[in-house]
Amino acid sequence: MTDLRPATSANLTRAYGRRNFLSLGLGLGTIITLSACTPTDDVPLPEGGDPVQGGVLTYFEPQTWTLLYPPSVGFYPNGGIMNNISARLLWQDPETLELHPWLATQLPEINGDATQFTFTIRRGVTYSDGSALTAQNVAKNFDLFGRGDETRTLPVSEQISNYESSEVLDDHRVRFHFSAPSPGFAQATSTMNAGLLADSTLGLDAEGFGPGGATQIHTCGPFHITEETIGTKLSVRVREDYDWAPPHFDHQGRAHLDGIDYLANNEYSVRIGAVLSGQADGVRDVQAPDEPRVKEQGLSLYAKATNGINNSINFRFRHELLSDLKVRQAIIAAVDRQEIVDKLFTPNYPLATGLLAKGAMGYKDQSGSWVHDPDEANRLLDEAGWSERNDAGFRVKDGQVMELAVNIALPQPRSNEVQTLIQQQLRHVGVRLSINPGDQSKQTLDALDLDRVQIYHSMVARADFDNLRSNYSSVNRDAFLNGKDRDEAGDESIDPEIDRLLDELASEPVTKKRQKAAEKVQDYLVENAYVLPFFEEPQVFAFRRRVNGFATEPVGRPDFYSTWLAGQK
């Protein structure tokens, strides 16, 4: 039966564990040369496959990390580091989404309307600078994450809603207070965005959490940062004294690996070539065309679900060319999603059946909402007054060409190829699509400008109902540029109903009602033709055969705690 009770500690596990809910950088020009003697040759697994201790894993990312302030580690290279150097109050099972204690001794005590959460803190936990984890320290962490600090350019965590204050009850108990129900808070404490920091680190500003400051970031996870080469390499090494894994784990004590070297290079051929040749152990972001080659060479391929908002384009309706519902509907009808999936991807990228992936909390099947019909697209554009065409075949109205711009989402797989194919599809109905050029920093800046990017390509991963609020709310990522403080368009162009529905979702403490609230958000976005989802985006990794025990957390960030290398002495 569906749980109708508030999200109290007594039913928190049920809320995150039910299977019916299962049916978030800078390009580098530097070429990294790896020594031919890097010890990554494949070896037979030891008899029985028991884990062995030792060895440093060499692992490639397509972009370098940009910021290690926990609320800002949604960018995958950031999160892939923070997930392995941090520990959190709770741990979320990547398969069932069930919550378990980690640095808390038990699931939190939650009052009836989810405005108070009380945690008891585990004893004996220390940070990499030697300081102890205490209730006071935990309170300071969430005061920063829940409120942010504008003077240090540290934002509020998009995963924490309605935060008010902390209350230290004694040395090992802390209570958090919220101005309105915040049922997503328990899950938020399990994510790398809530990785706890030592007091010495909590005083850093944004620059201190950025490139060049990595070694002063002290956490209490199984690994700690030891060395940084800005833009190309970050080294973490095992904490020999780590002995506070989630209590239900079979693996306790230190990690099996001695460490991980995170390498960054924006040249895909370098990254995949290093792994295929045995010069590196693993790589994230294996491109779909290379999946067969990886398998043929005997490497392990992992396509891990991200359980969030699907890979999509978002229509910024405040722009004059997209303010007409018929225009947005026409663009959706002109795009052939199946062709995108068939031409550019593999079965690891299933066609989206909703705004959310099937494994996401709040998922609703909306598969009939996006039908490819170029004739309907042409009819709708004619009705919207775009019936004339210029010599190039593009639609014109009152002397203005129907021309829109889309970003390249560099963290998303084959974004440029996806947009190039859409560009061709839209041309058939007389719509001109320009693809915004530039590296990650330029894409980030241009995406904030309605005059530069009117169609926004993105995805967001978080294994909680509040994932919708993270992406679409005007006070969070604001995919639509719907914020009142923006001056690109008049106030009358704002759609306040989006924020109202999202606030309703974020403040609903009853699990079944949260599902209904999530469905209302999705229905509204679909009815208004604000979003077109393409596919469920996985994170695709390749590893040499000597790499064992690899796992990810619920949204596909690597988890190397139980990873081990065969052939170590």
Backbone hydrogen bonds, N-H to C=O, Kabsch-Sander energy under -0.5 kcal/mol:
donor,donor_aa,acceptor,acceptor_aa,energy
4,L,2,T,-0.5
7,A,509,P,-1.3
8,T,6,P,-2.4
11,N,8,T,-1.3
12,L,8,T,-0.8
15,A,11,N,-2.2
16,Y,12,L,-1.6
17,G,13,T,-1.3
18,R,14,R,-1.3
21,F,18,R,-1.1
22,L,19,R,-2.2
23,S,19,R,-0.6
26,L,64,T,-0.5
32,I,30,T,-0.5
33,T,31,I,-0.5
34,L,32,I,-0.6
38,T,35,S,-1.7
40,T,38,T,-2.6
49,G,46,P,-2.6
50,D,47,E,-0.7
54,G,256,H,-3.0
57,L,55,G,-0.5
57,L,259,G,-2.4
59,Y,57,L,-0.5
59,Y,261,D,-2.5
60,F,282,G,-2.3
61,E,263,L,-2.9
64,T,26,L,-1.3
68,L,209,F,-2.3
72,S,69,Y,-2.9
73,V,70,P,-1.8
78,N,75,F,-1.0
79,G,75,F,-2.4
80,G,76,Y,-2.7
81,I,77,P,-0.7
81,I,78,N,-0.9
82,M,78,N,-2.6
83,N,79,G,-2.6
84,N,81,I,-1.6
85,I,81,I,-1.3
86,S,82,M,-1.7
89,L,189,T,-0.8
90,L,189,T,-1.0
91,W,100,H,-2.8
93,D,91,W,-0.5
93,D,98,E,-3.0
97,L,93,D,-1.9
100,H,91,W,-2.6
102,W,89,L,-2.1
103,L,88,R,-1.8
104,A,89,L,-2.0
105,T,120,T,-2.5
109,E,118,T,-2.4
110,I,108,P,-0.5
111,N,116,Q,-1.8
114,A,111,N,-1.6
117,F,176,F,-1.9
118,T,109,E,-2.8
119,F,117,F,-0.5
119,F,174,V,-2.7
121,I,119,F,-0.5
121,I,172,H,-3.4
122,R,103,L,-3.4
127,Y,131,S,-3.1
128,S,219,T,-1.9
130,G,127,Y,-2.1
133,L,125,V,-2.6
134,T,132,A,-0.5
135,A,171,D,-2.0
138,V,134,T,-2.4
139,A,135,A,-2.5
140,K,136,Q,-2.1
141,N,137,N,-2.1
142,F,138,V,-2.1
143,D,139,A,-2.1
144,L,140,K,-1.7
145,F,141,N,-2.7
146,G,142,F,-2.7
147,R,143,D,-1.2
148,G,144,L,-3.1
149,D,154,L,-3.5
152,R,149,D,-1.1
153,T,150,E,-1.2
154,L,149,D,-2.5
157,S,145,F,-3.2
160,I,157,S,-1.5
161,S,159,Q,-0.6
164,E,177,H,-2.4
165,S,177,H,-1.6
167,E,175,R,-2.5
169,L,167,E,-0.7
169,L,173,R,-2.0
170,D,173,R,-1.4
173,R,170,D,-0.9
174,V,119,F,-2.2
175,R,167,E,-2.9
176,F,117,F,-2.7
177,H,165,S,-3.1
178,F,115,T,-2.2
179,S,162,N,-2.4
182,S,114,A,-2.8
185,F,182,S,-2.1
188,A,184,G,-2.1
189,T,185,F,-1.7
190,S,187,Q,-1.9
191,T,188,A,-1.1
194,A,191,T,-2.1
195,G,192,M,-1.7
196,L,87,A,-2.0
198,A,218,H,-2.2
201,T,198,A,-1.3
202,L,198,A,-1.8
203,G,199,D,-0.6
204,L,201,T,-2.1
206,A,152,R,-2.1
209,F,205,D,-1.4
210,G,207,E,-1.2
213,G,210,G,-2.3
216,Q,213,G,-1.6
217,I,214,A,-1.9
218,H,216,Q,-0.7
219,T,217,I,-0.5
220,C,196,L,-0.5
221,G,85,I,-2.3
223,F,84,N,-1.1
224,H,237,R,-2.3
226,T,235,S,-2.6
227,E,235,S,-1.4
229,T,233,K,-3.0
230,I,228,E,-0.6
232,T,229,T,-2.2
233,K,229,T,-2.4
234,L,262,Y,-2.2
235,S,227,E,-2.8
236,V,260,I,-2.6
237,R,224,H,-2.5
238,V,258,D,-2.7
239,R,222,P,-2.6
240,E,238,V,-0.8
242,Y,239,R,-1.5
249,F,246,P,-2.4
252,Q,250,D,-0.6
256,H,561,Y,-1.1
257,L,563,T,-0.6
258,D,55,G,-2.8
259,G,55,G,-1.1
260,I,236,V,-2.1
261,D,57,L,-3.1
262,Y,234,L,-3.1
262,Y,260,I,-0.6
263,L,59,Y,-3.2
263,L,261,D,-0.6
264,A,232,T,-2.2
265,N,61,E,-1.8
266,N,28,L,-0.9
268,Y,266,N,-0.9
270,V,267,E,-0.6
271,R,267,E,-1.9
272,I,268,Y,-2.7
273,G,269,S,-1.6
274,A,270,V,-2.0
275,V,271,R,-1.4
276,L,272,I,-2.5
277,S,273,G,-2.1
278,G,275,V,-0.8
279,Q,274,A,-2.0
280,A,274,A,-1.5
281,D,58,T,-1.4
282,G,58,T,-1.7
283,V,542,A,-1.9
284,R,60,F,-2.0
285,D,540,V,-1.4
286,V,540,V,-2.0
290,D,287,Q,-2.0
291,E,287,Q,-0.5
291,E,288,A,-1.6
294,V,290,D,-2.4
295,K,291,E,-2.1
296,E,292,P,-2.8
297,Q,293,R,-1.7
298,G,295,K,-1.8
299,L,294,V,-2.0
300,S,543,F,-2.7
302,Y,541,F,-2.6
304,K,302,Y,-0.7
304,K,539,Q,-2.9
306,T,537,E,-0.6
309,I,460,V,-2.7
310,N,355,L,-2.7
311,N,535,F,-1.9
312,S,458,S,-2.6
313,I,532,L,-2.1
314,N,456,Y,-2.3
315,F,530,Y,-2.9
316,R,314,N,-0.6
316,R,454,Q,-2.5
317,F,315,F,-1.6
319,H,316,R,-2.0
322,L,319,H,-1.6
323,S,319,H,-0.6
323,S,320,E,-0.6
325,L,323,S,-0.5
327,V,324,D,-0.6
328,R,324,D,-1.7
329,Q,325,L,-2.7
330,A,326,K,-2.3
331,I,327,V,-2.3
332,I,328,R,-2.1
333,A,329,Q,-2.2
334,A,330,A,-1.7
335,V,331,I,-1.0
335,V,332,I,-0.7
337,R,335,V,-1.0
340,I,336,D,-1.5
341,V,337,R,-2.2
342,D,338,Q,-2.9
343,K,339,E,-2.6
344,L,340,I,-2.0
345,F,341,V,-1.8
349,Y,346,T,-2.3
352,A,534,F,-2.2
357,A,308,G,-2.7
360,A,357,A,-2.0
363,Y,360,A,-1.6
366,Q,353,T,-3.6
366,Q,364,K,-0.6
369,S,366,Q,-2.2
370,W,367,S,-0.5
373,D,333,A,-2.5
373,D,371,V,-0.6
377,A,373,D,-2.1
378,N,374,P,-2.5
379,R,375,D,-2.2
380,L,376,E,-2.6
381,L,377,A,-2.2
382,D,378,N,-2.2
383,E,379,R,-2.4
384,A,380,L,-1.7
385,G,382,D,-1.6
386,W,381,L,-2.6
388,E,396,V,-0.8
390,N,394,F,-2.7
393,G,390,N,-1.9
395,R,430,G,-3.1
396,V,388,E,-2.4
397,K,400,Q,-2.4
400,Q,397,K,-2.2
402,M,395,R,-2.7
403,E,401,V,-1.8
404,L,432,R,-2.7
406,V,434,S,-2.6
407,N,455,I,-1.1
409,A,407,N,-0.6
410,L,408,I,-1.4
412,Q,409,A,-2.0
415,S,412,Q,-1.2
418,V,414,R,-2.6
419,Q,415,S,-2.5
420,T,416,N,-2.2
421,L,417,E,-2.0
422,I,418,V,-2.2
423,Q,419,Q,-2.5
424,Q,420,T,-1.6
425,Q,421,L,-2.1
426,L,422,I,-3.0
427,R,423,Q,-1.5
428,H,424,Q,-0.9
428,H,425,Q,-0.5
429,V,426,L,-1.4
430,G,427,R,-1.5
431,V,426,L,-2.3
432,R,402,M,-2.6
432,R,430,G,-0.5
433,L,431,V,-0.6
434,S,404,L,-3.3
434,S,432,R,-0.5
436,N,406,V,-3.4
436,N,434,S,-0.6
443,Q,439,D,-2.8
444,T,440,Q,-2.5
445,L,441,S,-2.0
446,D,442,K,-3.0
447,A,443,Q,-2.0
448,L,445,L,-1.4
449,D,446,D,-1.9
450,L,448,L,-0.6
452,R,449,D,-1.4
453,V,449,D,-2.4
454,Q,405,A,-1.7
455,I,405,A,-2.3
456,Y,314,N,-2.5
457,H,455,I,-0.6
458,S,312,S,-2.2
460,V,309,I,-0.8
462,R,460,V,-0.5
464,D,462,R,-2.0
467,N,464,D,-1.8
468,L,465,F,-1.6
470,S,466,D,-2.3
471,N,467,N,-1.6
472,Y,468,L,-2.4
473,S,469,R,-1.8
476,N,473,S,-1.3
477,R,470,S,-2.2
478,D,473,S,-1.4
479,A,471,N,-2.2
481,L,478,D,-1.9
486,R,483,G,-1.3
493,S,490,G,-1.9
494,I,491,D,-1.6
498,I,495,D,-1.1
499,D,495,D,-0.6
500,R,496,P,-2.1
501,L,497,E,-2.4
502,L,498,I,-2.1
503,D,499,D,-2.8
504,E,500,R,-2.0
505,L,501,L,-1.9
506,A,502,L,-2.5
507,S,503,D,-1.4
508,E,505,L,-1.1
511,T,5,R,-1.1
512,K,3,D,-1.2
514,R,510,V,-2.2
515,Q,511,T,-1.9
516,K,512,K,-1.8
517,A,513,K,-2.5
518,A,514,R,-2.5
519,E,515,Q,-2.2
520,K,516,K,-2.0
521,V,517,A,-1.8
522,Q,518,A,-2.1
523,D,519,E,-2.8
524,Y,520,K,-2.2
525,L,521,V,-2.2
526,V,522,Q,-2.3
527,E,523,D,-2.9
528,N,524,Y,-1.7
529,A,526,V,-1.7
530,Y,525,L,-2.6
531,V,525,L,-0.6
532,L,313,I,-2.4
534,F,311,N,-3.7
535,F,311,N,-0.8
536,E,350,P,-2.6
537,E,535,F,-0.7
539,Q,304,K,-2.4
540,V,538,P,-0.5
541,F,302,Y,-2.8
541,F,539,Q,-0.6
542,A,283,V,-2.1
543,F,300,S,-2.2
544,R,281,D,-2.4
547,V,544,R,-1.8
548,N,546,R,-0.6
548,N,564,W,-2.9
551,A,559,D,-1.0
553,E,557,R,-2.0
556,G,553,E,-2.0
559,D,551,A,-2.9
563,T,560,F,-0.9
564,W,548,N,-2.5
565,L,54,G,-0.5
566,A,546,R,-2.6
566,A,564,W,-0.5
568,Q,565,L,-0.9
